[in-house]
Amino acid sequence: MQIADLQELMAQHPEVDVLKQALSKKWKQHFLLSGLYASGRAMILSAIHTKLIDKHLQAMIVILDNVDDAQYMYADLKTLTGSQHVYYYPTSHRRRQQIDEAMMVQRTEVLTSLIASSTNECPIIITTPEAIGEAVPQPKSLENQTISLAKNDTISISELTKKLLDLDFKRVDFVYEPGQFAQRGGIVDVYSFSHDIPYRIDLFGEEIDSIREFEIETQLSQNKVDTISIVASGVDEQAMTNLRAYLPQHQSLCPSRICMKNNT
């Protein structure tokens, strides 16, 4: 039996269907699930997500007690779903006014996914109470620091490089860290603060012919993508809010709460 077969069986379980119906309601409810072993929690969450993705669910936010539990859950859900829309939302790890850059990229990636999320791309966000408690830029502030591009969009090299420079991206020969871009002929490489690997934008004249991710070490292109959000690092300290601001006004941070007892 393959993992996909096990997932299908879980999704067809009558109690999962009952839970789906209850979670589809708009009032706040609390549920306790027990008898779950090993990766059972991730399996049930994956099944619930599959059932609810067509119910105008903007995001599923999974809050774990600590970083270790959150990272294990993230790894399990990533393996189970094979989805690019499973995210880990860490703390920014501020220490002596220094911010962990990798953590910042992960946090910004989650915020941009919430802004752009749709019923077909409902993100699953794995996090901890500490991470949720940290302030984030207001959505409008983040949008002002973002360049959104898509395949077949029309934009000139000079216009794109000007936008990047205006957002304080640094021009380099080869990008290797967030906040940098490089331009060679009709190709622009850019490392956004909202994605863990850089993008390669290939323009034919003034039309975006393709967008790909690429590896820093080899500089070789990889996966094609249709749309991207290039986010700068600048944060207006006077325009901060919390994660709730990124959810619809009718949806609170935790409209329904599921407590899971993980038997070991």
C-alpha positions, 0 to 999 in steps of 0.5 A: 500500500502506498501513502496515497492509498492510505490518505484516500482511506483516511479521507473516506473515514466517516468521522473525517466527513463529520469533522469536515461538516462541523468545520465548514460552519461559521461558528467557533467550535472546539474538538478533541481528537485522540488515538493518534499515533506517530504521523497520525496527526499529520495524516488527519490534518491532510485529510481535513485540508483536502475536504475543506479546500473547496469550502472557501477556506483561506488557510489552515493554521496549525499551532504546535507547542514548540519548534521541534513538534512544529518542524516534525509536523511540517516535514510530515505534511510536506511529505504527505501532500507533496504540496508547495503550499505547506509552509513553516512560520518560525519566529524571526529570532531577534537577538541583539537587534539582529534578525535571522535572515532565513527565518525572515524569508520563511515568515515573509513567504507565509505572509505573501501566500496569505495575501495571494491565497485562493480556494484552489491554493489554500496554504497550510501554515505550521507554527508555534505560539511564540511565532504568532505572537511576533509583530508583522508588517501591515498587509498594505506595507508589505504590498508596497514592498512587493513586485508581482510578475507573471509569465507573458507580462509586459515589462522592460529590463530598465523598468524592472531593474529600476523597480528593484533598485527602488526597493533597495535590491543590490545589483551583483554579478551573481545572486547568492542571498536575499535582496540581490539581483543580477542582469545579463542581457534579457535575463534577470536573476533576483532573490526575493525575501519571500522565497527560499531560492532565487528566480530567473526571469527571461524576457523576450523583448519586453515580454516575460517569456519564462520564470524559473527557480534556480540553484545558487551553487550550480546557477542551473534553472529548475522548476518553471513557475507562472507567477511570483512575488518579489518582496523587499526587506524594508519594514516600516516599524510604525506600520506593524500588526499581527497575523490576524490582519492577513485573514478575512475580516469574517475569519478570526485567527482560530475560528475552530480549534482542534486539539489532538492527543498524539499517543506514543 
